[in-house]
Each structure stands twice: as C-alpha cells, then as structure tokens.
Amino acid sequence: MPELNTSFMKDIVSALDSTRFSASDFDLNEDEYGELLRVQFKYDDRFTFILKEEEVSEEVTDGRTYGMSSKTYSKTVVKKFTYESPGEYKSQDKIAISSFSNVPKRIGLWCQNIHRELGNEVTVDASIEEAKESFRQAINFEIDDPDSKFTAEESEELSLKLDTLFSKVSELSEKLNISDAELQKLRGDLDNMRDNTKTYKKGMWAKMTENKLTAFVFEFLKSKEGRNLIVESIKKLGSGM
C-alpha cells in the first residue's frame, strides 16, 4: 500500500486543529486493514474516520461509430471513499470523494457530527431520562398487594378509568397537537392494558403500565405543559388499587 505523503498528513492535522477539537484528541494511523488512513477519536472508539481506495465496477457505453450500435460493458475503476462514524444521520456514512483534497473538508464535517453526538448524549438524553424518571415517580401506582391478581370488579374499575383517560387525552388532542394516528395508537395501548389486568399480577401490571404511559407522554406530548395536563388523569388511574 502506498504511504500518504508528509504534506497531506499535515493537512489532516491542520483540519483537526481547525475544529473544536485538536489533533491531540485523535490517533492517526496509515496502512492498517487495507486503509489509506484511519483517524480514531481517543475518548470513544465508536468515532472513526477511514479513507480507502476501492475497486468498483461501472457500466460504460461506447458511442455509435460508423453506423454501428452503441455497446455497453463493465469497467473496473479505483475510487476513493471515506467511512465516517458518526454520520450526519446514520451511525456511519460512506462518502465517495473525487480527490484527496476533499478529505480535510470531510474531516471537519465528521468532527461536527462527533460534537453533536457527544452533546446529545450528555445533555438531551440525560435530561429526558431524568424527566422520565420523575414522571414515573409522579404516576407511581399505589398497589395494595403486588403479588395478587385483579378481581373482576377491580378490572372493571380500571377499564372505566382507562376510558376516562382516553377521553381526557382526546379532548385535549387539538391543544396538544396529538394526531388521529397517535390517538389510535394510544387507544390500542389502553385496550392492551385493559386485557392485561386479567392476566398479570398487580405489581407487574402497574410497572408495565407506568412504562407504557411514560413512553406515550414523552413520545407524543412534546411540551412540559402538555405532560402536566395529562399527569393528573394518570394519577387518578393509579389511585386506590
């Protein structure tokens, strides 16, 4: 495998230093695993930038010559690709580049993706999980005997409460921007909760229901105001069991 020259490697280092990171935050390796270059983020081995040359087959069509019909055939060519993890929308992007001069720009974009992923993990995911846990505690169902099963009367009472919850959400659907499709999904989930009272022990049913309602609230009710409007109805569902 041909080695990358010194001036190109300096361009790579300069590209890394021009981001919010520095070249010291990365390991640079050449000629590993059939690769021209591998840039590894030191603090998370999921984040890599790989430069490779690969042989690909292309369809080539000859033009008409002296009245003869055109002819199509396959031709093998060598192309350059970068493999960037994380990608812009996927965990990895494979990007075809026309020349080595495109690599420093791709590295800059890749570093932006790393920053975005790290920021989301530290702030957004953590804050959402914290909010979800607070929500679960707020709607914690009061179960008198977790290992027992619901009586027919208790199942019927819960069924009425689930209907009331759905009615409340339906009434607020326009204000909370809940679509008809989302309402139908909730309806199906609540029907399953109703059926589950006939099968599962009270404690298991309560935990499963808390998790399902938490998922609905955080998936469909984007605003904190919307969540607060629904939480009282859910609390009523869990009282007195």
TORZA-628710 format. One record per atom (N, C-alpha, C): residue in three letters; x, y, z. Coordinates in pm, whole numbers, plus 32768, in hexadecimal, padded with zeros to 4 digits. Atoms other than C-alpha are relative to their C-alpha. Layout:
BEGIN
ALAXYZ
...
This chain:
BEGIN
MET80557F878000
MET800080008000
MET8058807E8000
PRO7FB07F838001
PRO8087815B7FAB
PRO7FE88051807E
GLU800E7FAE7F88
GLU80CA823D80D4
GLU7FD4808C7FD9
LEU80287F748016
LEU8029839480ED
LEU80798059801C
ASN7F887FAE7FEE
ASN812A84A580C8
ASN7FF280618075
THR7FF97FAC7F88
THR8192859381DE
THR7FA8807C7FF4
SER804E7F85800F
SER80EA86C9814F
SER7F6A7FE4800E
PHE808E80227FF2
PHE7F9986178138
PHE7FDD7FE58092
MET8019801B7F73
MET7FB5859B829F
MET7FFC80828050
LYS80067F7D7FBE
LYS7FFC87028309
LYS7F7980427FE9
ASP80867FCA801E
ASP7EB78767825B
ASP7F977FBF805B
ILE805D80477FA8
ILE7E01865D8329
ILE80088038808D
VAL7FEC7FC97F79
VAL7E9686DD846F
VAL7FC5808C8008
SER80347F778003
SER7E3F8844840D
SER7F677FFF8001
ALA809280098004
ALA7CD987DC83BF
ALA7FC77FDF8089
LEU802D80247F7A
LEU7CB4873C8516
LEU800F80748061
ASP7FE77F8E7FA7
ASP7D4B886985C5
ASP7FA180757FE5
SER805B7F928022
SER7C5889518510
SER7F727FE88033
THR8083801C7FC6
THR7B2D88A685B7
THR800280258095
ARG80057FE57F70
ARG7ABD88C98721
ARG80577F9D804D
PHE7FA0805C7FC4
PHE7BA787A38765
PHE808D80287FD4
SER7F777FED8032
SER7D1F878B872B
SER80337F797FD0
ALA7FC7807D8033
ALA7DF8868A867A
ALA80297FA38071
SER7FD680527F8E
SER7E69861287D2
SER7F8D7FAB8037
ASP8074804F7FD2
ASP7D07858D880E
ASP7FEA7F847FA9
PHE8013806C805F
PHE7D34849086F5
PHE80817FB07FED
ASP7F918054802C
ASP7E12836D8694
ASP7FF87FF57F68
LEU7FF880088091
LEU7E8683718529
LEU80547F897FD9
ASN7FB88077802C
ASN7EEA822B8485
ASN7FF37FF17F69
GLU7FFF80198090
GLU7F4981D8831D
GLU800F7F6C7FE4
ASP7FE880858036
ASP7F3B80968259
ASP7FD37F8F805D
GLU8035806C7FAD
GLU7E717FCE8357
GLU7F817FC97FBF
TYR807880428031
TYR7D6B7ED282EA
TYR7FE380237F6D
GLY80167FDB808B
GLY7DA27F31817C
GLY7FCD808D7FF0
GLU80307F768004
GLU7D52809B81CC
GLU807380607FE5
LEU7F9C7F978013
LEU7E0A81D2815C
LEU801480508080
LEU7FFA7FAD7F87
LEU7DB68285829F
LEU7F907FD8805E
ARG806680157F98
ARG7CFF824783E6
ARG8016806A806B
VAL7FFC7F9C7F96
VAL7CB3836584D4
VAL7FA07FD2806E
GLN804F80387F92
GLN7C3782EB8628
GLN7FF580668070
PHE80167FA77F8F
PHE7B9983C78732
PHE802C7FB7807F
LYS7FC180467F90
LYS7C5F8373886E
LYS7F9F7FDA8070
TYR8054800F7F8A
TYR7B3F838A8964
TYR7F827FAE7FE8
ASP807480528020
ASP7A3982B988AE
ASP80207FB37F80
ASP7FD2804D8075
ASP7A9D819D87C3
ASP7F927FE97F98
ARG806880078067
ARG794E81B0870F
ARG801980667F90
PHE7FF17F90805C
PHE79C382EE8660
PHE80827FF27FB0
THR7F8C80138057
THR7AAC82A9853A
THR7FE780407F78
PHE80017FCB8089
PHE7AFF834583EB
PHE80657FAE7FB0
ILE7FAC805B804D
ILE7B8A825582E5
ILE8002802C7F6E
LEU7FEE7FE0808E
LEU7C1482A2818C
LEU80327F827FB9
LYS7FDB80798048
LYS7C2481858091
LYS7FF680177F6A
GLU8011800A8091
GLU7C5681447F20
GLU7FC87F757FE2
GLU8041807E801E
GLU7B7480357E93
GLU7FE87FF27F6B
GLU8022801C808B
GLU7B427F917D44
GLU7F697FED7FF5
VAL808F800B8017
VAL79DF7FBB7CC6
VAL7FE77FEA7F6C
SER8024801D808B
SER79347F467B89
SER7F9C80687FCF
GLU80587F9B803A
GLU7893804C7AAA
GLU7FD47FD47F75
GLU803380198087
GLU77B9802E7975
GLU802D80717FA4
VAL7FCF7F9E8060
VAL785980E0784B
VAL7FBF7FE57F79
THR8041800F8082
THR77A7811F7700
THR805180477F96
ASP7FBB7FC68073
ASP7864815775BA
ASP7F9B80487FA7
GLY80577FBB805E
GLY77D2825074C6
GLY7FF97FB67F7B
ARG800C803E8084
ARG776381F27368
ARG807A80227FAB
THR7F8B7FEC8057
THR788781C77277
THR7FE57FC07F78
TYR801380328087
TYR786081A570FC
TYR7F7E7FB17FF1
GLY8084803D8010
GLY76F181517116
GLY7FE77F888058
MET801380747FA8
MET7725803F721A
MET7FB68028807F
SER804A7FE57F84
SER76488026734F
SER806080158074
SER7FAD7FEC7F8A
SER76CE809D749F
SER800A7F7F804F
LYS7FE6807A7FB3
LYS775C7F997588
LYS801A80238091
THR7FED7FEA7F70
THR774B7F877703
THR80507F8D803D
TYR7FAF80667FC0
TYR784D7ED077D1
TYR802B8031808A
SER7FD57FE07F78
SER78D37EC37935
SER809480208001
LYS7F757FD77FF4
LYS7A167F6F7993
LYS802180108095
THR7FD67FF47F75
THR7AD27F577ADC
THR8055807E8011
VAL7FB77F857FE5
VAL7B4780A37B69
VAL801E80088095
VAL7FDC7FEC7F73
VAL7BEC810D7CAF
VAL7FC78086802E
LYS803C7F867FCB
LYS7B2982097D7F
LYS802480108093
LYS7FE07FE07F75
LYS7B6482B47ECB
LYS7F7E800F804F
PHE80747FF77FA9
PHE7A6E82977FEB
PHE802D8022808F
THR7FEC7FEF7F71
THR7A5A8315814D
THR7F907FB78049
TYR806280407FA7
TYR79AC824F825F
TYR800080508081
GLU80047FA07F92
GLU793983448368
GLU7F9B7FD5806B
SER805580257F8F
SER78B182DC84BC
SER801980628073
PRO808B8006802D
PRO77DA8385852D
PRO7FEA804B7F7E
GLY80267FB68077
GLY773583F383EB
GLY7FA380718023
GLU80597F8F7FE6
GLU764C851783C1
GLU7F7B7FD18039
TYR808080347FD0
TYR7510844783F4
TYR800A7F6E802D
LYS7FF1808D7FDE
LYS758B82DF840E
LYS807C7FED8056
SER7F8B801B7FAD
SER768B823884EC
SER808080047FAD
GLN7F8C7FF58058
GLN7774822A83BF
GLN7FD4802D7F74
ASP80147FD5808A
ASP777F82DF826E
ASP80757FD17FAB
LYS7F98801F8064
LYS783C825F813E
LYS7FF6806B7F95
ILE80007F8E805B
ILE789E838A8067
ILE80667FEC7F91
ALA7FA380048071
ALA7936837B7F09
ALA803A808C7FED
ILE7FBF7F7F8014
ILE7A3584907ED8
ILE80527FFB7F7E
SER7FBD7FFC8083
SER7AD585027D95
SER80988008800B
SER7F6F7FF17FF2
SER7C3085537E1C
SER802880088092
PHE7FCD7FF67F77
PHE7D0C85577F51
PHE7FE6808A803C
SER80157F787FCD
SER7CD386CE7F6C
SER7F7A80108046
ASN80837FF97FBD
ASN7B6D86877FDF
ASN80057FCC8090
VAL7FFA80437F7E
VAL7BE285C98113
VAL7FFE80628076
PRO80057FA57F8E
PRO7C2C86F181FC
PRO7F758039801B
LYS80887FCC7FEC
LYS7ACD877E81C1
LYS7FA87F95803E
ARG8051806C7FC9
ARG7A30862A8208
ARG80227FED8095
ILE7FD9800E7F74
ILE7AF88617834D
ILE7FBF806C8056
GLY80427F947FB6
GLY7A6D876983B8
GLY7F6D7FE1801A
LEU808D80257FF1
LEU790886EF837A
LEU7FEF7F8C8061
TRP800380727FA5
TRP794F85AA842F
TRP800F802E8091
CYS7FED7FCD7F77
CYS79CA86698562
CYS7F8280488032
GLN80807FC27FD9
GLN788487308561
GLN7F9E7F95802E
ASN8059806E7FDA
ASN77C885E6856F
ASN80267FC68088
ILE7FD580307F7C
ILE789C85718695
ILE7FCF805E806E
HIS802C7F9D7F9C
HIS785386B38751
HIS7F6B7FF6801A
ARG809180097FF1
ARG76DF86928710
ARG7FD97F848051
GLU801F807B7FB9
GLU76D885298788
GLU802580098094
LEU7FD57FF37F75
LEU779D857488C2
LEU7FA5805F804D
GLY80597FA17FC0
GLY76BF869F890F
GLY7F797FC4801F
ASN8082803F7FEA
ASN758185D688E5
ASN80077F9B8071
GLU7FF480657F98
GLU75FF84BE89C2
GLU800A803F808A
VAL7FE77FC47F7D
VAL766A85A68AD8
VAL7F8980508033
THR80687FA67FD3
THR7548869B8ADD
THR7F747FCE7FE4
VAL808980228024
VAL7412862F8A1D
VAL7FD57F7B803B
ASP802780837FD0
ASP740F84BC8A6F
ASP7FF87FFB8098
ALA7FFE80017F6E
ALA746A84F48BDB
ALA7F87804A8039
SER806F7FB17FCB
SER736386008C0F
SER7F7A7FBC7FE7
ILE807D8046801E
ILE725385358B64
ILE7FEE7F89805F
GLU800A80737FA6
GLU72A183FF8C33
GLU7FDF802D808E
GLU801D7FCB7F7B
GLU729E84D28D6F
GLU7F6D80298009
ALA808D7FD68001
ALA714C85658D0C
ALA7FA47F867FFF
LYS805280798005
LYS70C4840B8CBD
LYS7FF97FBE8089
GLU7FFE803E7F7C
GLU713083868E10
GLU7FA9804F8061
SER80567FAC7FAC
SER708984AE8EBD
SER7F6E7FE77FE1
PHE80898019802A
PHE6F51846A8DF3
PHE7FCF7F7A8036
ARG802680837FCC
ARG6F4F82FA8E55
ARG7FE080078095
GLN80197FF27F71
GLN6F67835D8FC1
GLN7F7E804B801A
ALA807B7FB17FEE
ALA6E4C84578F96
ALA7F847FAD7FEA
ILE80788051801E
ILE6D61834F8F06
ILE80097F768040
ASN7FEC80817FC1
ASN6DDB82328FE3
ASN7F7C7FC98036
PHE808080397FD9
PHE6CAE814E900C
PHE80077FC5808D
GLU800580307F75
GLU6C4980FC9171
GLU7FC07F768002
ILE802F808A8004
ILE6C2F7F81917B
ILE7FFE7FC8808D
ASP800C80327F78
ASP6BAD7EE792BC
ASP80427F778011
ASP7FC680877FF7
ASP6C217D82926F
ASP803B7FDE7F76
PRO7FC4800F8085
PRO6D177D749148
PRO7FFC7F727FC9
ASP7FFB808A802E
ASP6D1B7BF69138
ASP7F767FC47FE5
SER80878032801A
SER6BA27BD39121
SER7FD380287F74
LYS80397FDE8081
LYS6ACD7BE38FE9
LYS7F8280538014
PHE80777FAD7FF7
PHE69B37CD28F9D
PHE7F827FAA8003
THR808480408002
THR68547C668FEF
THR7FB480347F87
ALA80527FD48070
ALA67467C868EE8
ALA7FD0808F8015
GLU802E7F797FE1
GLU66C57DBC8F9A
GLU807180667FED
GLU7F8E7FA58010
GLU68217E5A8FA4
GLU802280157F6C
SER7FE77FF58090
SER68547E0F8E31
SER7F9B805B7FBF
GLU80687FAA8039
GLU670B7EB58DDF
GLU801580918028
GLU7FE57F777FD3
GLU67647FE68EB0
GLU8075803D7FB2
LEU7F8F7FD0804E
LEU68B380048DFF
LEU7FD8801B7F6F
SER802F7FED8089
SER68057FDF8CB1
SER7FBB80877FF0
LEU80447F7E8003
LEU672B810C8CFF
LEU80658073800B
LYS7F9A7F987FF1
LYS685B81D58D6F
LYS805180127F7F
LEU7FB77FF8807E
LEU691281808C2C
LEU7FAE80487F96
ASP80587FB9805D
ASP67E581F58B64
ASP7FFF8096801E
THR7FFF7F737FD8
THR67E283398C2B
THR808280437FD6
LEU7F7E7FCA8029
LEU6956836B8BE9
LEU8001801B7F69
PHE80027FEC8092
PHE6921833B8A72
PHE7FA780767FDB
SER805A7F8F801C
SER67FF84308A74
SER80448085801E
LYS7FBA7F867FDA
LYS68D485338B26
LYS806980247F97
VAL7F9B7FE78067
VAL69EE850D8A2A
VAL7FBF802C7F7E
SER80467FDC807B
SER68F6851E890A
SER7FCF80908004
GLU80317F777FF2
GLU686186608991
GLU807080667FED
LEU7F8E7FA38007
LEU69BB86FD89A2
LEU80567FEC7F83
SER7FAB80268072
SER6A3D8667885D
SER802180767FA6
GLU7FE67F8D8058
GLU6A1687A68791
GLU806180618042
LYS7FA97FA37FB9
LYS6AB98880889A
LYS808E7FC9800C
LEU7F7D803D7FEB
LEU6BD8878888C8
LEU803C7FCC7F7E
ASN7FCE802A8084
ASN6C0487448751
ASN80137F687FF7
ILE7FFE8092800A
ILE6BB785D18772
ILE7FAF7FD97F86
SER80438024807D
SER6B5E853C861F
SER7F9F7F8D8015
ASP805E80717FF9
ASP6A48844285D8
ASP804B7F7B8007
ALA7FB1807C7FFF
ALA6B5083378596
ALA80397FE6808B
GLU7FC9800E7F7A
GLU6BEE837A86E9
GLU7F947FDA8064
LEU807180247FA9
LEU6A9A83698791
LEU7FDB7F6C7FF0
GLN8021808C8018
GLN6A56821A86EE
GLN80697FA3803D
LYS7F9780507FBF
LYS6BA581988768
LYS7FE97FF98096
LEU801D7FFE7F71
LEU6B4E820588C9
LEU7F887FA8801F
ARG807780527FEC
ARG69F9816188A7
ARG80267F6C8003
GLY7FD4808B8003
GLY6AA08018884A
GLY80507FDB807C
ASP7FB0801A7F88
ASP6B988034896A
ASP7FA77FF2807C
LEU805B80067F8D
LEU6A8080768A62
LEU7FAC7F807FFE
ASP804A807F800B
ASP69BB7F4B89DE
ASP80567F8D8030
ASN7FA580697FD1
ASN6AED7E738A1B
ASN800F80058097
MET7FF87FF17F6F
MET6B0B7F018B7D
MET7F857FC38043
ARG807D80377FCB
ARG69A07EA38BB6
ARG80057F668000
ASP7FF780928009
ASP69DA7D3E8B3D
ASP80677FC88062
ASN7F9480307FA8
ASN6B187D218C0D
ASN7FD47FF48091
THR802F800B7F76
THR6A547D528D51
THR7FCA7F74801D
LYS803780877FEF
LYS69C37BF78D16
LYS806E7F978007
THR7F938061800C
THR6B197B558CF0
THR806F80148066
TYR7F887FE57FAF
TYR6C2C7C028DB7
TYR7FDF80208091
LYS800D7FD67F75
LYS6C617C338F29
LYS7FFF80988007
LYS80127F6E7FF4
LYS6C157D918FA8
LYS8084804D7FF6
GLY7F817FB88002
GLY6D807DF78FE1
GLY803D80057F75
MET7FCB80058087
MET6DF17D838E89
MET7FAF805A7FA3
TRP80587FAD8054
TRP6CC47E298DE3
TRP801E80948015
ALA7FE97F737FE1
ALA6D0C7F708E96
ALA808280317FBF
LYS7F7F7FD78039
LYS6E7B7F7C8E27
LYS7FF880087F68
MET800E80008092
MET6E267F208CBF
MET7FAE80777FD1
THR80577F918027
THR6D1480258CB4
THR804580868014
GLU7FB37F847FE9
GLU6DF081338D4D
GLU806180177F8D
ASN7F9E7FF3806C
ASN6EF980EE8C43
ASN7FBC80257F7C
LYS80467FE6807E
LYS6DFC80F08B25
LYS7FCA808E7FFD
LEU80367F787FFB
LEU6D5882338B94
LEU807080687FFB
THR7F8E7FA58007
THR6EAB82D78BC9
THR8031800D7F70
ALA7FD37FFE808C
ALA6F1082748A66
ALA7FA180547FAC
PHE80617FB1804D
PHE6DCD830989DB
PHE80108095801B
VAL7FF97F737FDA
VAL6DEC844D8A9A
VAL807B80447FC5
PHE7F867FC18030
PHE6F54848C8A30
PHE80127FF47F69
GLU7FF8800C8091
GLU6F25841788CB
GLU7FA480627FBA
PHE80657FB28045
PHE6DEE84DB8878
PHE7FE48089803E
LEU80197F807FC0
LEU6DD085F18978
LEU8084804A800E
LYS7F7C7FC18007
LYS6EF786CE891C
LYS8015806A806C
SER7FF17F927FA2
SER6EB187EB8A0E
SER7FEC7FD28090
LYS8011801D7F72
LYS6ED087E38B86
LYS7F72801E802C
GLU808A7FDD7FDF
GLU6D7D888D8B99
GLU7FA27F8D7FDE
GLY805580708029
GLY6CDF876E8AD9
GLY800C7F8B805F
ARG7FEC806F7FA3
ARG6D77866F8BC2
ARG7FB8801A8084
ASN80407FDD7F81
ASN6CF787288CF4
ASN7F697FF57FF8
LEU809180078010
LEU6B9687338C66
LEU7FCE7F708008
ILE8029808C8002
ILE6B8F85B98C43
ILE80207FB78082
VAL7FCE804C7F8E
VAL6C4885528D7F
VAL7F957FEB806C
GLU8067800F7F97
GLU6B2085908E6B
GLU7FA07F907FDD
SER805A806C8029
SER6A4484A78D9E
SER80417F788015
ILE7FB9807E7FEC
ILE6B4F83998DAD
ILE800A7FDF8094
LYS7FFB80197F6F
LYS6B7283C78F25
LYS7F7C7FC38031
LYS808480367FD7
LYS69FB83878F49
LYS7FF27F6F7FD8
LEU8003808B802D
LEU6A2A82488E82
LEU80407FA48066
GLY7FB680547FA5
GLY6B2481C78F80
GLY7FD580048091
SER80267FF37F73
SER6A74822C90C1
SER7F9F7F92802C
GLY805F805C7FC2
GLY69CA813791A5
GLY80077F727FCE
MET7FF880898031
MET6A487FF3910A
MET803A7FA4806C
